[in-house]
Amino acid sequence: MKKDGGLIINWQLHHLSLPDIEGFKEEFQTSFPGVLLDPGPLKFSGTVVEDSAGRYKPGWHMISSYICSIDRKRGIIETMNTIYKVIDEGNDELPDMGNDILNILYKDPKK
């Protein structure tokens, strides 16, 4: 069963790129079954309102694992291991930012 990721605001989708290597897309799909590809994988980031799993404090910024489904009508984003409730449309989709978005580290700004 997937864990409850809590409530996220000011969210945005991030399009990632798969390398243009023969067989890579198929290997990716085998390793991460059920992940949305549009045309590459998607992640999302946003500001935490509450996190019942206790990973993030309110006000912290988070970035998800790969997205499996997005239900805009219900405000639900499902990732590989978590189901999040999102409110507002945030900044919506950003253009392809490449994979450098994965190198951003989020931490407590007070430390």
N, CA, C and O atoms as CSV, one atom per row, in Angstrom:
chain,resi,resn,atom,element,x,y,z
A,1,MET,N,N,0.842,-1.182,0.000
A,1,MET,CA,C,0.000,0.000,0.000
A,1,MET,C,C,0.891,1.250,0.000
A,1,MET,O,O,1.911,1.293,0.688
A,2,LYS,N,N,0.505,2.235,-0.757
A,2,LYS,CA,C,1.274,3.478,-0.834
A,2,LYS,C,C,0.969,4.362,0.365
A,2,LYS,O,O,-0.150,4.389,0.877
A,3,LYS,N,N,2.004,5.091,0.800
A,3,LYS,CA,C,1.811,5.961,1.968
A,3,LYS,C,C,1.147,7.283,1.579
A,3,LYS,O,O,1.164,7.699,0.420
A,4,ASP,N,N,0.565,7.923,2.589
A,4,ASP,CA,C,-0.075,9.226,2.428
A,4,ASP,C,C,1.011,10.294,2.446
A,4,ASP,O,O,1.726,10.442,3.437
A,5,GLY,N,N,1.135,11.037,1.349
A,5,GLY,CA,C,2.161,12.068,1.254
A,5,GLY,C,C,1.745,13.408,1.817
A,5,GLY,O,O,2.539,14.348,1.834
A,6,GLY,N,N,0.504,13.507,2.279
A,6,GLY,CA,C,0.055,14.762,2.861
A,6,GLY,C,C,-0.440,15.749,1.822
A,6,GLY,O,O,-0.826,15.376,0.714
A,7,LEU,N,N,-0.422,17.010,2.204
A,7,LEU,CA,C,-0.989,18.094,1.401
A,7,LEU,C,C,0.124,19.006,0.892
A,7,LEU,O,O,0.973,19.455,1.662
A,8,ILE,N,N,0.110,19.275,-0.411
A,8,ILE,CA,C,1.143,20.085,-1.066
A,8,ILE,C,C,0.471,21.249,-1.797
A,8,ILE,O,O,-0.544,21.064,-2.469
A,9,ILE,N,N,1.047,22.453,-1.661
A,9,ILE,CA,C,0.566,23.627,-2.401
A,9,ILE,C,C,1.690,24.145,-3.298
A,9,ILE,O,O,2.831,23.690,-3.214
A,10,ASN,N,N,1.346,25.097,-4.150
A,10,ASN,CA,C,2.326,25.734,-5.049
A,10,ASN,C,C,3.153,24.696,-5.797
A,10,ASN,O,O,4.373,24.816,-5.909
A,11,TRP,N,N,2.486,23.700,-6.294
A,11,TRP,CA,C,3.181,22.595,-6.948
A,11,TRP,C,C,3.392,22.863,-8.430
A,11,TRP,O,O,2.706,23.687,-9.036
A,12,GLN,N,N,4.342,22.161,-8.989
A,12,GLN,CA,C,4.614,22.256,-10.416
A,12,GLN,C,C,5.178,20.929,-10.908
A,12,GLN,O,O,5.867,20.217,-10.176
A,13,LEU,N,N,4.874,20.617,-12.147
A,13,LEU,CA,C,5.367,19.396,-12.775
A,13,LEU,C,C,6.715,19.664,-13.418
A,13,LEU,O,O,6.973,20.759,-13.918
A,14,HIS,N,N,7.566,18.658,-13.399
A,14,HIS,CA,C,8.891,18.745,-14.020
A,14,HIS,C,C,9.032,17.601,-15.018
A,14,HIS,O,O,8.934,16.429,-14.653
A,15,HIS,N,N,9.260,17.949,-16.271
A,15,HIS,CA,C,9.496,16.954,-17.316
A,15,HIS,C,C,10.981,16.621,-17.324
A,15,HIS,O,O,11.825,17.515,-17.394
A,16,LEU,N,N,11.292,15.347,-17.252
A,16,LEU,CA,C,12.679,14.896,-17.298
A,16,LEU,C,C,12.946,14.247,-18.650
A,16,LEU,O,O,12.021,13.840,-19.353
A,17,SER,N,N,14.203,14.160,-18.994
A,17,SER,CA,C,14.588,13.596,-20.284
A,17,SER,C,C,15.226,12.228,-20.089
A,17,SER,O,O,16.001,12.016,-19.156
A,18,LEU,N,N,14.892,11.314,-20.974
A,18,LEU,CA,C,15.586,10.033,-21.006
A,18,LEU,C,C,16.705,10.145,-22.030
A,18,LEU,O,O,16.513,10.747,-23.086
A,19,PRO,N,N,17.862,9.579,-21.738
A,19,PRO,CA,C,18.950,9.657,-22.717
A,19,PRO,C,C,18.588,8.916,-24.002
A,19,PRO,O,O,17.851,7.931,-23.989
A,20,ASP,N,N,19.117,9.409,-25.086
A,20,ASP,CA,C,18.849,8.811,-26.394
A,20,ASP,C,C,19.831,7.659,-26.625
A,20,ASP,O,O,20.701,7.721,-27.494
A,21,ILE,N,N,19.662,6.614,-25.826
A,21,ILE,CA,C,20.522,5.432,-25.906
A,21,ILE,C,C,19.627,4.249,-26.259
A,21,ILE,O,O,18.575,4.054,-25.650
A,22,GLU,N,N,20.044,3.477,-27.228
A,22,GLU,CA,C,19.234,2.341,-27.665
A,22,GLU,C,C,18.894,1.429,-26.485
A,22,GLU,O,O,19.779,1.000,-25.745
A,23,GLY,N,N,17.610,1.141,-26.322
A,23,GLY,CA,C,17.145,0.241,-25.277
A,23,GLY,C,C,16.951,0.874,-23.914
A,23,GLY,O,O,16.438,0.224,-23.002
A,24,PHE,N,N,17.355,2.144,-23.751
A,24,PHE,CA,C,17.265,2.766,-22.425
A,24,PHE,C,C,15.815,2.933,-21.977
A,24,PHE,O,O,15.487,2.646,-20.826
A,25,LYS,N,N,14.948,3.393,-22.875
A,25,LYS,CA,C,13.545,3.614,-22.512
A,25,LYS,C,C,12.899,2.306,-22.049
A,25,LYS,O,O,12.167,2.291,-21.060
A,26,GLU,N,N,13.165,1.226,-22.751
A,26,GLU,CA,C,12.600,-0.067,-22.385
A,26,GLU,C,C,13.124,-0.516,-21.021
A,26,GLU,O,O,12.365,-1.030,-20.199
A,27,GLU,N,N,14.414,-0.323,-20.785
A,27,GLU,CA,C,15.017,-0.686,-19.493
A,27,GLU,C,C,14.422,0.169,-18.373
A,27,GLU,O,O,14.155,-0.332,-17.281
A,28,PHE,N,N,14.217,1.449,-18.644
A,28,PHE,CA,C,13.605,2.346,-17.659
A,28,PHE,C,C,12.205,1.857,-17.308
A,28,PHE,O,O,11.843,1.788,-16.133
A,29,GLN,N,N,11.420,1.519,-18.325
A,29,GLN,CA,C,10.047,1.057,-18.092
A,29,GLN,C,C,10.016,-0.265,-17.331
A,29,GLN,O,O,9.093,-0.509,-16.553
A,30,THR,N,N,11.003,-1.111,-17.545
A,30,THR,CA,C,11.094,-2.366,-16.794
A,30,THR,C,C,11.445,-2.083,-15.339
A,30,THR,O,O,10.902,-2.711,-14.430
A,31,SER,N,N,12.353,-1.139,-15.120
A,31,SER,CA,C,12.794,-0.801,-13.760
A,31,SER,C,C,11.746,-0.021,-12.983
A,31,SER,O,O,11.652,-0.146,-11.762
A,32,PHE,N,N,10.961,0.782,-13.686
A,32,PHE,CA,C,9.953,1.639,-13.048
A,32,PHE,C,C,8.589,1.424,-13.713
A,32,PHE,O,O,8.091,2.314,-14.402
A,33,PRO,N,N,7.986,0.252,-13.512
A,33,PRO,CA,C,6.700,-0.009,-14.166
A,33,PRO,C,C,5.610,0.931,-13.658
A,33,PRO,O,O,5.554,1.259,-12.473
A,34,GLY,N,N,4.757,1.349,-14.568
A,34,GLY,CA,C,3.632,2.199,-14.185
A,34,GLY,C,C,3.915,3.685,-14.181
A,34,GLY,O,O,3.009,4.481,-13.932
A,35,VAL,N,N,5.156,4.083,-14.453
A,35,VAL,CA,C,5.514,5.502,-14.456
A,35,VAL,C,C,4.992,6.160,-15.728
A,35,VAL,O,O,5.109,5.607,-16.821
A,36,LEU,N,N,4.408,7.359,-15.569
A,36,LEU,CA,C,3.960,8.139,-16.727
A,36,LEU,C,C,5.168,8.577,-17.547
A,36,LEU,O,O,6.191,8.975,-16.989
A,37,LEU,N,N,5.051,8.505,-18.858
A,37,LEU,CA,C,6.083,9.028,-19.750
A,37,LEU,C,C,5.410,10.014,-20.685
A,37,LEU,O,O,4.462,9.669,-21.391
A,38,ASP,N,N,5.919,11.274,-20.688
A,38,ASP,CA,C,5.232,12.341,-21.434
A,38,ASP,C,C,6.216,13.315,-22.071
A,38,ASP,O,O,6.147,14.481,-21.680
A,39,PRO,N,N,7.098,13.013,-22.972
A,39,PRO,CA,C,7.507,11.684,-23.409
A,39,PRO,C,C,8.469,11.033,-22.427
A,39,PRO,O,O,8.647,9.815,-22.449
A,40,GLY,N,N,9.097,11.840,-21.556
A,40,GLY,CA,C,9.961,11.286,-20.516
A,40,GLY,C,C,9.224,11.251,-19.189
A,40,GLY,O,O,8.055,11.630,-19.120
A,41,PRO,N,N,9.890,10.803,-18.139
A,41,PRO,CA,C,9.235,10.725,-16.829
A,41,PRO,C,C,8.949,12.110,-16.251
A,41,PRO,O,O,9.550,13.106,-16.651
A,42,LEU,N,N,8.021,12.145,-15.307
A,42,LEU,CA,C,7.633,13.381,-14.628
A,42,LEU,C,C,7.873,13.243,-13.133
A,42,LEU,O,O,7.732,12.160,-12.567
A,43,LYS,N,N,8.235,14.346,-12.507
A,43,LYS,CA,C,8.253,14.477,-11.054
A,43,LYS,C,C,7.503,15.766,-10.746
A,43,LYS,O,O,7.225,16.556,-11.648
A,44,PHE,N,N,7.175,15.980,-9.475
A,44,PHE,CA,C,6.595,17.269,-9.119
A,44,PHE,C,C,7.240,17.761,-7.843
A,44,PHE,O,O,7.760,16.981,-7.045
A,45,SER,N,N,7.196,19.078,-7.667
A,45,SER,CA,C,7.721,19.684,-6.447
A,45,SER,C,C,6.674,20.655,-5.928
A,45,SER,O,O,5.767,21.055,-6.658
A,46,GLY,N,N,6.804,21.029,-4.670
A,46,GLY,CA,C,5.856,21.960,-4.089
A,46,GLY,C,C,6.185,22.255,-2.641
A,46,GLY,O,O,7.185,21.780,-2.104
A,47,THR,N,N,5.326,23.048,-2.018
A,47,THR,CA,C,5.494,23.444,-0.621
A,47,THR,C,C,4.592,22.580,0.249
A,47,THR,O,O,3.404,22.420,-0.033
A,48,VAL,N,N,5.166,22.031,1.300
A,48,VAL,CA,C,4.445,21.126,2.192
A,48,VAL,C,C,3.544,21.916,3.139
A,48,VAL,O,O,3.993,22.852,3.801
A,49,VAL,N,N,2.271,21.531,3.195
A,49,VAL,CA,C,1.336,22.063,4.187
A,49,VAL,C,C,1.318,21.111,5.372
A,49,VAL,O,O,1.421,21.533,6.524
A,50,GLU,N,N,1.187,19.820,5.078
A,50,GLU,CA,C,1.256,18.795,6.119
A,50,GLU,C,C,1.773,17.506,5.502
A,50,GLU,O,O,1.528,17.224,4.329
A,51,ASP,N,N,2.489,16.727,6.301
A,51,ASP,CA,C,3.040,15.452,5.851
A,51,ASP,C,C,2.833,14.435,6.959
A,51,ASP,O,O,3.586,14.405,7.932
A,52,SER,N,N,1.814,13.606,6.810
A,52,SER,CA,C,1.508,12.626,7.852
A,52,SER,C,C,2.594,11.561,7.978
A,52,SER,O,O,2.673,10.882,9.001
A,53,ALA,N,N,3.430,11.408,6.953
A,53,ALA,CA,C,4.533,10.449,7.017
A,53,ALA,C,C,5.704,10.998,7.835
A,53,ALA,O,O,6.610,10.247,8.197
A,54,GLY,N,N,5.693,12.299,8.127
A,54,GLY,CA,C,6.729,12.899,8.961
A,54,GLY,C,C,8.063,13.144,8.280
A,54,GLY,O,O,9.072,13.337,8.958
A,55,ARG,N,N,8.089,13.139,6.970
A,55,ARG,CA,C,9.348,13.371,6.255
A,55,ARG,C,C,9.691,14.846,6.141
A,55,ARG,O,O,10.864,15.221,6.160
A,56,TYR,N,N,8.665,15.682,6.023
A,56,TYR,CA,C,8.865,17.114,5.808
A,56,TYR,C,C,8.086,17.914,6.837
A,56,TYR,O,O,7.039,17.481,7.319
A,57,LYS,N,N,8.607,19.082,7.165
A,57,LYS,CA,C,7.900,20.002,8.056
A,57,LYS,C,C,7.092,20.984,7.208
A,57,LYS,O,O,7.447,21.241,6.057
A,58,PRO,N,N,6.007,21.538,7.764
A,58,PRO,CA,C,5.244,22.543,7.021
A,58,PRO,C,C,6.150,23.690,6.560
A,58,PRO,O,O,6.983,24.187,7.318
A,59,GLY,N,N,5.969,24.093,5.307
A,59,GLY,CA,C,6.768,25.170,4.735
A,59,GLY,C,C,7.989,24.687,3.974
A,59,GLY,O,O,8.565,25.441,3.191
A,60,TRP,N,N,8.391,23.447,4.189
A,60,TRP,CA,C,9.535,22.908,3.448
A,60,TRP,C,C,9.133,22.654,2.002
A,60,TRP,O,O,7.957,22.459,1.694
A,61,HIS,N,N,10.125,22.659,1.124
A,61,HIS,CA,C,9.914,22.344,-0.281
A,61,HIS,C,C,10.253,20.874,-0.482
A,61,HIS,O,O,11.193,20.362,0.126
A,62,MET,N,N,9.493,20.197,-1.328
A,62,MET,CA,C,9.737,18.783,-1.587
A,62,MET,C,C,9.778,18.528,-3.089
A,62,MET,O,O,9.259,19.311,-3.886
A,63,ILE,N,N,10.410,17.410,-3.456
A,63,ILE,CA,C,10.364,16.924,-4.831
A,63,ILE,C,C,10.037,15.440,-4.760
A,63,ILE,O,O,10.583,14.714,-3.930
A,64,SER,N,N,9.154,15.000,-5.625
A,64,SER,CA,C,8.628,13.639,-5.560
A,64,SER,C,C,9.519,12.637,-6.280
A,64,SER,O,O,10.498,12.994,-6.934
A,65,SER,N,N,9.145,11.378,-6.137
A,65,SER,CA,C,9.684,10.339,-7.004
A,65,SER,C,C,8.887,10.394,-8.315
A,65,SER,O,O,8.071,11.296,-8.502
A,66,TYR,N,N,9.114,9.457,-9.203
A,66,TYR,CA,C,8.438,9.468,-10.498
A,66,TYR,C,C,6.918,9.382,-10.335
A,66,TYR,O,O,6.414,8.653,-9.481
A,67,ILE,N,N,6.204,10.134,-11.162
A,67,ILE,CA,C,4.741,10.183,-11.114
A,67,ILE,C,C,4.138,9.024,-11.909
A,67,ILE,O,O,4.563,8.730,-13.027
A,68,CYS,N,N,3.138,8.372,-11.308
A,68,CYS,CA,C,2.387,7.302,-11.975
A,68,CYS,C,C,1.059,7.809,-12.518
A,68,CYS,O,O,0.618,7.369,-13.580
A,69,SER,N,N,0.413,8.734,-11.800
A,69,SER,CA,C,-0.858,9.274,-12.289
A,69,SER,C,C,-1.115,10.653,-11.698
A,69,SER,O,O,-0.643,10.994,-10.614
A,70,ILE,N,N,-1.885,11.434,-12.456
A,70,ILE,CA,C,-2.288,12.776,-12.026
A,70,ILE,C,C,-3.793,12.880,-12.234
A,70,ILE,O,O,-4.288,12.668,-13.341
A,71,ASP,N,N,-4.514,13.204,-11.175
A,71,ASP,CA,C,-5.961,13.420,-11.266
A,71,ASP,C,C,-6.210,14.871,-10.865
A,71,ASP,O,O,-6.386,15.176,-9.685
A,72,ARG,N,N,-6.224,15.751,-11.841
A,72,ARG,CA,C,-6.379,17.187,-11.564
A,72,ARG,C,C,-7.741,17.502,-10.960
A,72,ARG,O,O,-7.858,18.392,-10.117
A,73,LYS,N,N,-8.759,16.785,-11.382
A,73,LYS,CA,C,-10.108,17.056,-10.887
A,73,LYS,C,C,-10.195,16.814,-9.379
A,73,LYS,O,O,-10.808,17.600,-8.658
A,74,ARG,N,N,-9.592,15.747,-8.913
A,74,ARG,CA,C,-9.610,15.407,-7.482
A,74,ARG,C,C,-8.420,15.981,-6.718
A,74,ARG,O,O,-8.401,15.946,-5.487
A,75,GLY,N,N,-7.419,16.515,-7.441
A,75,GLY,CA,C,-6.238,17.057,-6.781
A,75,GLY,C,C,-5.365,15.980,-6.171
A,75,GLY,O,O,-4.901,16.113,-5.039
A,76,ILE,N,N,-5.138,14.900,-6.929
A,76,ILE,CA,C,-4.355,13.771,-6.442
A,76,ILE,C,C,-3.200,13.508,-7.407
A,76,ILE,O,O,-3.400,13.429,-8.619
A,77,ILE,N,N,-1.995,13.373,-6.863
A,77,ILE,CA,C,-0.850,12.930,-7.650
A,77,ILE,C,C,-0.310,11.677,-6.977
A,77,ILE,O,O,-0.001,11.677,-5.786
A,78,GLU,N,N,-0.202,10.609,-7.760
A,78,GLU,CA,C,0.314,9.341,-7.258
A,78,GLU,C,C,1.707,9.116,-7.836
A,78,GLU,O,O,1.911,9.196,-9.047
A,79,THR,N,N,2.657,8.835,-6.956
A,79,THR,CA,C,4.021,8.541,-7.392
A,79,THR,C,C,4.279,7.046,-7.201
A,79,THR,O,O,3.358,6.281,-6.915
A,80,MET,N,N,5.525,6.642,-7.359
A,80,MET,CA,C,5.889,5.233,-7.227
A,80,MET,C,C,5.506,4.663,-5.862
A,80,MET,O,O,5.134,3.494,-5.762
A,81,ASN,N,N,5.596,5.482,-4.812
A,81,ASN,CA,C,5.378,4.950,-3.464
A,81,ASN,C,C,4.462,5.792,-2.580
A,81,ASN,O,O,4.247,5.443,-1.419
A,82,THR,N,N,3.919,6.891,-3.098
A,82,THR,CA,C,3.170,7.827,-2.258
A,82,THR,C,C,1.988,8.418,-3.026
A,82,THR,O,O,2.035,8.563,-4.247
A,83,ILE,N,N,0.929,8.757,-2.291
A,83,ILE,CA,C,-0.215,9.465,-2.863
A,83,ILE,C,C,-0.311,10.824,-2.178
A,83,ILE,O,O,-0.436,10.905,-0.956
A,84,TYR,N,N,-0.251,11.888,-2.971
A,84,TYR,CA,C,-0.278,13.263,-2.466
A,84,TYR,C,C,-1.600,13.930,-2.813
A,84,TYR,O,O,-2.190,13.654,-3.858
A,85,LYS,N,N,-2.056,14.803,-1.939
A,85,LYS,CA,C,-3.184,15.696,-2.218
A,85,LYS,C,C,-2.564,17.047,-2.554
A,85,LYS,O,O,-1.754,17.571,-1.789
A,86,VAL,N,N,-2.944,17.610,-3.698
A,86,VAL,CA,C,-2.414,18.915,-4.101
A,86,VAL,C,C,-3.573,19.894,-4.238
A,86,VAL,O,O,-4.657,19.535,-4.697
A,87,ILE,N,N,-3.325,21.137,-3.833
A,87,ILE,CA,C,-4.348,22.160,-4.004
A,87,ILE,C,C,-3.773,23.280,-4.846
A,87,ILE,O,O,-2.569,23.532,-4.821
A,88,ASP,N,N,-4.602,23.926,-5.562
A,88,ASP,CA,C,-4.328,24.983,-6.533
A,88,ASP,C,C,-3.655,24.379,-7.749
A,88,ASP,O,O,-3.277,23.207,-7.742
A,89,GLU,N,N,-3.513,25.148,-8.749
A,89,GLU,CA,C,-2.852,24.680,-9.962
A,89,GLU,C,C,-1.374,25.023,-9.956
A,89,GLU,O,O,-0.663,24.704,-10.909
A,90,GLY,N,N,-0.902,25.667,-8.902
A,90,GLY,CA,C,0.517,25.992,-8.837
A,90,GLY,C,C,0.978,26.715,-10.085
A,90,GLY,O,O,0.209,27.450,-10.705
A,91,ASN,N,N,2.202,26.512,-10.446
A,91,ASN,CA,C,2.748,27.079,-11.675
A,91,ASN,C,C,2.573,26.125,-12.841
A,91,ASN,O,O,3.047,26.374,-13.949
A,92,ASP,N,N,1.887,25.034,-12.568
A,92,ASP,CA,C,1.596,24.004,-13.549
A,92,ASP,C,C,2.881,23.501,-14.190
A,92,ASP,O,O,3.918,23.429,-13.531
A,93,GLU,N,N,2.818,23.157,-15.458
A,93,GLU,CA,C,3.944,22.474,-16.071
A,93,GLU,C,C,5.044,23.435,-16.492
A,93,GLU,O,O,4.791,24.495,-17.065
A,94,LEU,N,N,6.257,23.035,-16.194
A,94,LEU,CA,C,7.429,23.782,-16.630
A,94,LEU,C,C,7.987,23.114,-17.874
A,94,LEU,O,O,7.791,21.914,-18.065
A,95,PRO,N,N,8.671,23.858,-18.716
A,95,PRO,CA,C,9.296,23.226,-19.870
A,95,PRO,C,C,10.369,22.252,-19.398
A,95,PRO,O,O,10.770,22.272,-18.235
A,96,ASP,N,N,10.822,21.414,-20.297
A,96,ASP,CA,C,11.849,20.432,-19.969
A,96,ASP,C,C,13.047,21.141,-19.340
A,96,ASP,O,O,13.682,21.989,-19.968
A,97,MET,N,N,13.341,20.784,-18.105
A,97,MET,CA,C,14.462,21.398,-17.391
A,97,MET,C,C,15.678,20.485,-17.411
A,97,MET,O,O,16.683,20.768,-16.759
A,98,GLY,N,N,15.588,19.398,-18.155
A,98,GLY,CA,C,16.675,18.440,-18.145
A,98,GLY,C,C,16.717,17.734,-16.800
A,98,GLY,O,O,15.840,17.933,-15.959
A,99,ASN,N,N,17.706,16.934,-16.605
A,99,ASN,CA,C,17.788,16.167,-15.369
A,99,ASN,C,C,18.493,16.914,-14.253
A,99,ASN,O,O,18.643,16.372,-13.157
A,100,ASP,N,N,18.936,18.152,-14.500
A,100,ASP,CA,C,19.597,18.920,-13.447
A,100,ASP,C,C,18.667,19.212,-12.278
A,100,ASP,O,O,19.142,19.466,-11.171
A,101,ILE,N,N,17.353,19.182,-12.495
A,101,ILE,CA,C,16.409,19.406,-11.398
A,101,ILE,C,C,16.619,18.368,-10.300
A,101,ILE,O,O,16.321,18.632,-9.135
A,102,LEU,N,N,17.129,17.191,-10.658
A,102,LEU,CA,C,17.346,16.131,-9.674
A,102,LEU,C,C,18.515,16.445,-8.750
A,102,LEU,O,O,18.641,15.835,-7.688
A,103,ASN,N,N,19.369,17.383,-9.133
A,103,ASN,CA,C,20.545,17.714,-8.329
A,103,ASN,C,C,20.276,18.766,-7.273
A,103,ASN,O,O,21.165,19.097,-6.488
A,104,ILE,N,N,19.056,19.300,-7.239
A,104,ILE,CA,C,18.717,20.314,-6.246
A,104,ILE,C,C,18.471,19.631,-4.915
A,104,ILE,O,O,17.686,18.687,-4.834
A,105,LEU,N,N,19.131,20.100,-3.883
A,105,LEU,CA,C,18.949,19.533,-2.549
A,105,LEU,C,C,18.089,20.474,-1.733
A,105,LEU,O,O,18.334,21.680,-1.704
A,106,TYR,N,N,17.090,19.933,-1.077
A,106,TYR,CA,C,16.208,20.727,-0.242
A,106,TYR,C,C,16.506,20.415,1.211
A,106,TYR,O,O,16.596,19.248,1.592
A,107,LYS,N,N,16.657,21.443,2.020
A,107,LYS,CA,C,16.930,21.226,3.434
A,107,LYS,C,C,16.286,22.325,4.249
A,107,LYS,O,O,15.759,23.295,3.704
A,108,ASP,N,N,16.333,22.165,5.552
A,108,ASP,CA,C,15.766,23.131,6.478
A,108,ASP,C,C,16.524,24.451,6.332
A,108,ASP,O,O,17.730,24.491,6.578
A,109,PRO,N,N,15.843,25.536,5.935
A,109,PRO,CA,C,16.533,26.813,5.732
A,109,PRO,C,C,17.090,27.407,7.025
A,109,PRO,O,O,17.897,28.335,6.972
A,110,LYS,N,N,16.677,26.894,8.182
A,110,LYS,CA,C,17.148,27.428,9.461
A,110,LYS,C,C,18.462,26.801,9.907
A,110,LYS,O,O,19.053,27.244,10.891
A,111,LYS,N,N,18.927,25.778,9.199
A,111,LYS,CA,C,20.179,25.105,9.587
A,111,LYS,C,C,21.356,25.712,8.880
A,111,LYS,O,O,22.489,25.276,9.082
